[in-house]
Amino acid sequence: MESDEINSLYGSLSAPDREMLLAAFDATERESKTPINKGFRELNPKEQFLFIVFALHIVLTVVIDETKKT
């Protein structure tokens, strides 16, 4: 994916979702045994895309699990 496509994907998230994504990235970076010492916006487009997909996967998994409980 190109940088403009990633920016569009990121921009399509709601403000709270973008905040959650950045907070998750910061927490991951802080707790990593091998931090990359970059901010999310400093990652290359592929890295940004992978992190967005990873974060969305986790959110969807939690929502599905919560739905099954009710």
N, CA, C and O atoms as a DFTB+ gen file, in Angstrom:
280 C
 N C O
     1  1       0.834      -1.178       0.000
     2  2       0.000       0.000       0.000
     3  2       0.882       1.246       0.000
     4  3       1.982       1.265       0.553
     5  1       0.374       2.241      -0.618
     6  2       1.097       3.505      -0.695
     7  2       0.765       4.372       0.518
     8  3      -0.230       4.151       1.207
     9  1       1.608       5.348       0.757
    10  2       1.444       6.238       1.900
    11  2       0.087       6.930       1.903
    12  3      -0.534       7.057       2.958
    13  1      -0.385       7.380       0.739
    14  2      -1.674       8.072       0.703
    15  2      -2.828       7.126       1.018
    16  3      -3.834       7.547       1.590
    17  1      -2.696       5.862       0.654
    18  2      -3.723       4.878       0.977
    19  2      -3.765       4.611       2.480
    20  3      -4.842       4.479       3.061
    21  1      -2.604       4.533       3.098
    22  2      -2.534       4.329       4.543
    23  2      -3.099       5.546       5.266
    24  3      -3.838       5.401       6.239
    25  1      -2.757       6.740       4.798
    26  2      -3.303       7.957       5.400
    27  2      -4.819       7.980       5.283
    28  3      -5.507       8.409       6.209
    29  1      -5.340       7.526       4.162
    30  2      -6.782       7.469       3.958
    31  2      -7.416       6.450       4.904
    32  3      -8.456       6.724       5.501
    33  1      -6.804       5.289       5.041
    34  2      -7.299       4.264       5.958
    35  2      -7.296       4.795       7.389
    36  3      -8.291       4.667       8.103
    37  1      -6.194       5.383       7.801
    38  2      -6.074       5.944       9.146
    39  2      -7.119       7.042       9.335
    40  3      -7.776       7.101      10.375
    41  1      -7.274       7.897       8.353
    42  2      -8.238       8.984       8.428
    43  2      -9.683       8.515       8.453
    44  3     -10.562       9.245       8.910
    45  1      -9.937       7.306       7.968
    46  2     -11.304       6.789       7.959
    47  2     -11.744       6.312       9.343
    48  3     -12.931       6.090       9.583
    49  1     -10.781       6.158      10.244
    50  2     -11.115       5.760      11.610
    51  2     -11.705       6.961      12.344
    52  3     -11.358       8.107      12.058
    53  1     -12.588       6.690      13.279
    54  2     -13.134       7.784      14.092
    55  2     -12.022       8.325      14.986
    56  3     -11.015       7.655      15.213
    57  1     -12.213       9.540      15.489
    58  2     -11.207      10.147      16.371
    59  2     -10.906       9.256      17.578
    60  3      -9.734       9.073      17.908
    61  1     -11.924       8.690      18.254
    62  2     -11.612       7.797      19.378
    63  2     -10.830       6.546      18.948
    64  3      -9.963       6.063      19.676
    65  1     -11.151       6.037      17.760
    66  2     -10.429       4.857      17.267
    67  2      -8.970       5.194      16.949
    68  3      -8.073       4.391      17.206
    69  1      -8.738       6.381      16.391
    70  2      -7.352       6.797      16.135
    71  2      -6.594       6.964      17.444
    72  3      -5.430       6.577      17.546
    73  1      -7.252       7.542      18.446
    74  2      -6.619       7.694      19.758
    75  2      -6.289       6.332      20.360
    76  3      -5.209       6.140      20.918
    77  1      -7.230       5.381      20.243
    78  2      -7.006       4.030      20.753
    79  2      -5.840       3.370      20.027
    80  3      -5.006       2.713      20.649
    81  1      -5.786       3.544      18.731
    82  2      -4.711       2.957      17.937
    83  2      -3.357       3.506      18.363
    84  3      -2.407       2.745      18.548
    85  1      -3.266       4.819      18.518
    86  2      -1.994       5.431      18.918
    87  2      -1.626       5.046      20.339
    88  3      -0.450       4.826      20.632
    89  1      -2.614       4.959      21.233
    90  2      -2.337       4.537      22.608
    91  2      -1.850       3.091      22.633
    92  3      -0.935       2.752      23.383
    93  1      -2.464       2.243      21.810
    94  2      -2.029       0.843      21.738
    95  2      -0.614       0.747      21.186
    96  3       0.189      -0.061      21.652
    97  1      -0.314       1.573      20.196
    98  2       1.043       1.565      19.642
    99  2       2.048       2.007      20.694
   100  3       3.092       1.377      20.863
   101  1       1.735       3.100      21.407
   102  2       2.643       3.598      22.440
   103  2       2.852       2.564      23.543
   104  3       3.974       2.367      24.009
   105  1       1.769       1.904      23.960
   106  2       1.879       0.877      25.000
   107  2       2.717      -0.302      24.521
   108  3       3.538      -0.835      25.268
   109  1       2.505      -0.701      23.281
   110  2       3.290      -1.795      22.710
   111  2       4.767      -1.429      22.669
   112  3       5.629      -2.243      22.999
   113  1       5.046      -0.211      22.267
   114  2       6.425       0.260      22.173
   115  2       7.069       0.311      23.561
   116  3       8.221      -0.094      23.720
   117  1       6.342       0.801      24.560
   118  2       6.880       0.896      25.926
   119  2       7.179      -0.466      26.523
   120  3       8.178      -0.638      27.221
   121  1       6.317      -1.435      26.249
   122  2       6.437      -2.737      26.882
   123  2       7.252      -3.743      26.069
   124  3       7.498      -4.860      26.525
   125  1       7.659      -3.358      24.898
   126  2       8.432      -4.254      24.037
   127  2       9.840      -4.457      24.579
   128  3      10.475      -3.523      25.068
   129  1      10.310      -5.684      24.483
   130  2      11.701      -5.980      24.867
   131  2      12.677      -5.386      23.867
   132  3      13.836      -5.127      24.192
   133  1      12.200      -5.175      22.654
   134  2      13.041      -4.579      21.609
   135  2      12.290      -3.440      20.930
   136  3      11.854      -3.581      19.787
   137  1      12.133      -2.307      21.626
   138  2      11.392      -1.191      21.031
   139  2      12.073      -0.666      19.768
   140  3      13.292      -0.747      19.622
   141  1      11.269      -0.132      18.871
   142  2      11.823       0.384      17.621
   143  2      12.154       1.869      17.714
   144  3      12.796       2.429      16.825
   145  1      11.704       2.506      18.813
   146  2      11.992       3.920      19.067
   147  2      11.545       4.833      17.926
   148  3      12.265       5.741      17.510
   149  1      10.347       4.567      17.441
   150  2       9.719       5.396      16.414
   151  2       8.286       5.650      16.835
   152  3       7.679       4.832      17.527
   153  1       7.753       6.769      16.424
   154  2       6.330       7.007      16.582
   155  2       5.566       6.311      15.471
   156  3       6.145       5.935      14.452
   157  1       4.268       6.141      15.666
   158  2       3.458       5.457      14.657
   159  2       3.586       6.107      13.290
   160  3       3.729       5.414      12.282
   161  1       3.535       7.446      13.247
   162  2       3.589       8.144      11.970
   163  2       4.967       8.076      11.319
   164  3       5.114       8.436      10.151
   165  1       5.980       7.618      12.059
   166  2       7.323       7.463      11.498
   167  2       7.525       6.092      10.851
   168  3       8.521       5.867      10.163
   169  1       6.584       5.184      11.073
   170  2       6.688       3.865      10.462
   171  2       6.479       3.983       8.960
   172  3       5.845       4.923       8.481
   173  1       7.015       3.023       8.229
   174  2       6.749       3.031       6.794
   175  2       5.311       2.559       6.552
   176  3       4.700       1.981       7.450
   177  1       4.769       2.791       5.370
   178  2       3.363       2.452       5.112
   179  2       3.014       0.993       5.418
   180  3       1.939       0.719       5.951
   181  1       3.893       0.069       5.092
   182  2       3.610      -1.347       5.362
   183  2       3.495      -1.594       6.859
   184  3       2.590      -2.303       7.300
   185  1       4.395      -1.022       7.640
   186  2       4.358      -1.199       9.091
   187  2       3.092      -0.577       9.682
   188  3       2.464      -1.158      10.567
   189  1       2.722       0.601       9.190
   190  2       1.496       1.246       9.667
   191  2       0.278       0.386       9.335
   192  3      -0.596       0.187      10.180
   193  1       0.224      -0.117       8.117
   194  2      -0.891      -0.960       7.703
   195  2      -0.992      -2.197       8.584
   196  3      -2.077      -2.539       9.054
   197  1       0.130      -2.869       8.810
   198  2       0.118      -4.074       9.633
   199  2      -0.344      -3.779      11.051
   200  3      -1.096      -4.562      11.632
   201  1       0.094      -2.661      11.615
   202  2      -0.329      -2.339      12.969
   203  2      -1.819      -2.017      13.008
   204  3      -2.510      -2.440      13.935
   205  1      -2.328      -1.283      12.030
   206  2      -3.756      -0.988      11.979
   207  2      -4.565      -2.281      11.883
   208  3      -5.552      -2.450      12.600
   209  1      -4.157      -3.183      11.010
   210  2      -4.862      -4.457      10.847
   211  2      -4.808      -5.260      12.142
   212  3      -5.812      -5.834      12.563
   213  1      -3.642      -5.299      12.770
   214  2      -3.481      -6.021      14.031
   215  2      -4.411      -5.447      15.103
   216  3      -5.091      -6.201      15.798
   217  1      -4.444      -4.134      15.238
   218  2      -5.284      -3.484      16.247
   219  2      -6.763      -3.738      15.966
   220  3      -7.522      -4.033      16.890
   221  1      -7.182      -3.629      14.710
   222  2      -8.579      -3.894      14.357
   223  2      -8.955      -5.344      14.629
   224  3     -10.070      -5.627      15.068
   225  1      -8.048      -6.244      14.374
   226  2      -8.289      -7.669      14.648
   227  2      -8.554      -7.879      16.141
   228  3      -9.482      -8.596      16.514
   229  1      -7.747      -7.261      16.981
   230  2      -7.922      -7.404      18.427
   231  2      -9.272      -6.835      18.860
   232  3      -9.993      -7.466      19.632
   233  1      -9.611      -5.654      18.368
   234  2     -10.885      -5.027      18.727
   235  2     -12.048      -5.913      18.293
   236  3     -12.979      -6.131      19.068
   237  1     -12.008      -6.419      17.081
   238  2     -13.085      -7.277      16.598
   239  2     -13.180      -8.569      17.399
   240  3     -14.283      -9.045      17.670
   241  1     -12.053      -9.136      17.778
   242  2     -12.045     -10.354      18.579
   243  2     -12.715     -10.105      19.935
   244  3     -13.511     -10.921      20.400
   245  1     -12.390      -8.983      20.557
   246  2     -13.001      -8.642      21.853
   247  2     -14.498      -8.445      21.698
   248  3     -15.278      -8.946      22.508
   249  1     -14.908      -7.718      20.661
   250  2     -16.339      -7.482      20.439
   251  2     -17.076      -8.794      20.215
   252  3     -18.150      -8.999      20.779
   253  1     -16.528      -9.670      19.414
   254  2     -17.154     -10.968      19.150
   255  2     -17.250     -11.778      20.432
   256  3     -18.293     -12.371      20.710
   257  1     -16.181     -11.813      21.214
   258  2     -16.193     -12.551      22.484
   259  2     -17.241     -11.992      23.436
   260  3     -17.953     -12.752      24.091
   261  1     -17.341     -10.667      23.518
   262  2     -18.333     -10.030      24.389
   263  2     -19.752     -10.336      23.914
   264  3     -20.649     -10.541      24.732
   265  1     -19.955     -10.368      22.613
   266  2     -21.267     -10.666      22.051
   267  2     -21.699     -12.097      22.392
   268  3     -22.875     -12.351      22.652
   269  1     -20.751     -13.012      22.389
   270  2     -21.057     -14.414      22.698
   271  2     -21.470     -14.586      24.153
   272  3     -22.195     -15.527      24.478
   273  1     -21.024     -13.697      25.035
   274  2     -21.345     -13.801      26.461
   275  2     -22.781     -13.401      26.769
   276  3     -23.335     -13.787      27.798
   277  1     -23.379     -12.624      25.870
   278  2     -24.736     -12.135      26.144
   279  2     -25.798     -12.979      25.495
   280  3     -26.986     -12.691      25.635
